[in-house]
Amino acid sequence: MRSWQIVRLVAGSFILLSLALGVPGSPLFLSPWWLAFTAFVGVNLLQSALTGWCLMESLLRRFGVQGGC
């Protein structure tokens, strides 16, 4: 997998997990504060789209994960 694919995989997983932990109707519900983490991931995705820079992708490339299309 390339770095951009891993970033999207991790972001999607974080969003689904934080929704499962933060939505009161979920069987995994812990606290509504988990929804703040969902917003944090969303803001980071928005920032990445607007600036073209993503910290996680930069770190993955340093660890040797291939970037690009």
NORQUI-V126501 format. One record per backbone hydrogen bond with DSSP energy under -0.5 kcal/mol. CO is the residue of the C=O (numbers start at 1). NH is the residue of the N-H. Records with the same first field share a line. If there is no record, write none. Layout:
CO->NH ; NH
This chain:
2->5 ; 6
3->7
4->8
5->9
6->10
7->11
8->12
9->13
10->14
11->15
12->16
13->17
14->18
15->19
16->20
17->21
18->22
19->23
21->30 ; 31
22->24
23->26
26->29
31->34
32->35
33->36 ; 37
34->37 ; 38
35->39
36->40
37->41
38->42
39->43
40->44
41->45
42->46
43->47
44->48
45->49
46->50
47->51
48->52
54->58
55->59
56->60
57->61
58->62
59->63
60->65
61->64
66->3
